[in-house]
Amino acid sequence: MTQTQARTQTRARTVFLLAHTGRPAAVRSAELVVKGLLDSGIGVRVLEAEACDLPLPGEVELVAEATPQCLDGCELLIVLGGDGTLLRGAEFARASGVPMLGVNLGRVGFLAEAERDDLDKVVDRVVSRAYEVEERMTVDVVVHRNGDIVHTDWALNEAAVQKVSAERMLEVVLEIDGRPVTGFGCDGIVCATPTGSTAYAFSAGGPVVWPEVEALLMVPISAHALFAKPLVTSPDSVLAVEVLPHVPPGVLWCDGRRTVELPPGARVEVRRGAVPVRLARLHHASFTDRLVAKFALPVSGWRGAPH
């Protein structure tokens, strides 16, 4: 056993750190977070592939492979970066069951709990265990072709069925709970969770759904139809998108990170996920306040309820 490994094993608590090493702000933030945790007696573990891009002291534990097991023994996953990095962190969090605490270094960052100016507060809250954990609903995705399952996946934000060819629309039929609803040509369909309602579904014109509401969303993208409204269903519903035969193929994107081609005649089924993503929360601020702050919504003139 090396001296570094011995020091790491003597620490009673360990935090895993995931950072967007291509962002200078993330590198600097990682340096501050690591120093604060180590000074407080909390061990830090990072991926070996990222360590060369981060100014890390020798006490930091390195793991070679990015597997769910690399978070074994960790009480928290701290993610530093934008939305893409946070969704990458969500993959680790879901697979391991370890809560994720996101620090936003990007533009919006609805999944993040803190901003870059809050790093000292983040470290203090982690050290004192002054955080709560909430579960966010996911979706499980199954792709069928000719009655066979050809692909399975999952998403925290959304599963999006999209066209591939810029000059041709995607022809689809939408189904809810085994019954057809409507069909049309479009650029795509977004099947989202409440967490994803402020992501791709929001850009496509879908409703904002508070995270504590359990529901599934189906939002058309640029549909060529008179009836192509966003739909909100029960969390126990099964949503399906069928790509019509004899049309150009489509593509399935899950959280904008994982993709698979959808041949003509493919059927995509989306249902409530069996495994949630656990998020660590530092604040008790309402989602309304978060929404106003993230989108800089105009609320001047508000007087509140009469007393």
N, C-alpha and C positions, 0 to 999 in steps of 0.2 A: 504493500500500500504506500502511495506517495504521500509526501507531507501535505500537499493540497487536498488530497482525498480524505486524509485524516481530519483536517480542519473542517472540511465540509460535513463529514459525518457527525462531528460533535455539535453541530447546530441543530437545535430542536425543530426549527421551522425552515421551510424552503419555499421560495417563489420562483416560478418560471417566467422568463422575460423574452418577449418576442418583439422585434423592432423592424421598421422599414429602414434598413441600413443605407438605402440610396438617398435618404433625406438627411441633410446635415442637422436639422432640428431634432430628428429622431436619435441621431448619434449622440448629440450633446445631452438630450433628455435621458438617454439610457445611462450615460456616465453619471448623471446626478442621482438617478433612482438607485442604481447599483451601489453607489457610495453610501447613500442614506440607509439602505437596507443592511448592508454589511456592517456599518457602524453601529446599527441597532441589534446586531447579533442574529440577523436573518440571512440564511443562505440564499444564493442566487444561482440559477441554472439557465444556460442558454444553449442554442444550437451551435455546434462546432463550426458549421459553414458560415454563420454570421459573426462569430467571435473575432475573425481577422479584420472585420470592418468596424469593430467597436473597441474603444479604449477601456479594456477590462483589467482589473487587478487579478493577481494569481489565485485569489481565494474563490473565484467564480468557477462553478462546476460546468464542464462541457459535456454535451452528449452528441454522439456521432450521427444518429439516425432520427429523422423527424417522424416518429411513430407515437401513437397514443401512450405507449409505455414510458416515453421520455418524461412524462409528467407524474410518474409514480412517486408518491410521497410529497408532492407539492400541494400547498393549500390554496394557491391562487395563481392565475395566469395574468400577467400584466402585459398589455399590448400597446405599443407606441407607434402611431401612424395614422393614415387616413382610412377611408371606408374600406378600401381593398385589403389593407393590412388587418383591419378589425374582422373582416369576413374570413380571412385566413386564420386568424386566431380562433374564430368561432368553430372552425373545423377541428382544431385541437381540443377546444372546450367540450364540444359535443362528444367526441370520441372518448375522452378521458373522464368526463363528469366533473372536471375541475372548473370552478367559477372563473369567468373572464372579467377583468377590469380594464376598460379601454381608456386611453388618453388620446384625445383627438389632436392630430398634427396636420389635419387636412382642412377641407372646406366646411362641410356640414357635420358629419360624424354623429348621427343619431344613436349609434350603438355605443358611443363613448360616454363615460361617466364624468370625465374631467378634461380640462383644456391644458395646454402646455404651461400656462401660468400657475397651475395648481399642483405642480410636482411635489413641493414640500408638504402640502396637505395630503396628497396621495400617500406619500411615505409614512406620514404620521398616522393616518387612518389604518394603513396596513399593519404597522407595528403594534398599534393598540387594538387591532381587530375591530375597529369601529366602522364596520360595513355590514350590509345586509345582502342576502342572495335571493334573487328572484328567478323564476323559470320563464323562458320565452318559448312559445310554441314554434315548432318546425313543421315542414311538410315532407312526406315520403313520396317519391316519384317513381312510377313504373311505366316503361315503354313496351308496348305490345306490337308485334308484327305477325300477321297471319295466325293469330291465336297464341303465339309463343312470346314469352317474356325475353326481350333482347337487351334490356338495360334497366338498372335500378339506380336511384340517386336520392338526394335529399336537399333541402334548402332551408335556410333561416329566413331570408327575405322573400325570394320568389323563384318559381320555375317558369321560364319564359319560352314559349314556342314561337319561333320567328322565321321569317322568310330568309332564303339564302341569296336569291337573285334580286338585284336592285330593280330590274325592269319588270318583274312579274310578282303579282300578289300571291299570298298564301291562301289557298281555299280550305276552309275548315268548317266543321260542325261542332257546336258546343253541347255538352251533355252534363246534367246534374242529377245525381242519384239514379242513374240508369235510364233517364228520360231525356230526349233531345230538346234543346231550348231554341236554338237558331243556328243558321249557317250563313257565311258571307266570305268575301275576299278581304284580306287585311294584311298589315305588315306583321302582325303577330298577336299573341294572347299572353297576358301575364296572370299567373295564378299565384297569389301572394298571401302571406300571413299578415296579421296586424302590425308586426314589426316591420314588414316590408311595405306597408302602405305609404310610408314616407320615402320610399326609394323609387324603383323603376315604375311601380304602379302609380305613384304620385305623378311622375312625369307624363304618364300615359293618360292622365285625367281621372284617376281613381280617387275614391274618398280617403280622407285621413281617418284611421281607426285607432282609438286609444288602445295601448298595449294590453290593458287588463280585460278588454273585450275579446272573447273567444269566437273567432269567425274565420272564414276563408273568403278570399276575394278573387273575382275573375274579371279582368280589365282588358278590353280590346285595344289594340294599337292601330290607329289610322284605318278603321274599318270602313269599307265601302258599302254602307247599309243604312237604312232608316232606323232600324232598331239594333243598336250596338252599345247599350248602356253598361256601365260597370255593375256587377252583381255581387252582393254580399250574402253568403250562405251560412248555414249551421257549421260549427267546427267538425261535426260528425258526417257532413256531406262528402261525397266523392265527386270531384270535378274531373271531366274528361274533355280532351281536345282531340278530335279525329282529323287527320290530314287526308283530304280526299284523294282517291286514286287518280292516276292520269294527270297529275299536276306536278310542277317542280317540287323538289324535296324541301324540307324545312330543317331547322336546327333547334335543339333544346339547350338552353343555358340555365344552369342552376347557380344562383347568386352571382352571375356574371363571371364565374371562375371555372366551372366544369361544363363541358359541352359534348354533345353527341349528335350526329346527323340523324334526321328523321326522314326516311324514304317515303314516297307516296304510299298512302294506306296505313301509315303508322298511327297508333293510338297512344296518347299520353294520359295517364291517370294520376291525379294528385289528391292525396288525403292527409289528414292530420298525422304528423310524425309521431313515431313511437318514442323517440328520444328527444327531449327538449335541450335547449342551450341555457346554461346557468350564467347569469350576469351578476357581478358584484356591484352594489349600489352604495354610494357615499352620501347621497342627498335624499331628502324627503320631498323635494320640489315636485309639484304636480307635472303631469305630461303637458298640460296647457301652458305652463310657464316655459317648459323646454321647447315647445313648438314655437311660441312667440320669440324666444331668444334665438333659436337656430335659423328661423326664416326672417328675423328682424321685422316682425309684423307690426303694422301701425296701430297702436293702442292709446295714443294720446287723447285725452278728453274723457277717459274712463273714470267714473266716480264710485263705482262699486254699489253694492246693495244698500238701500236706505237703512238707517239704524233707528 
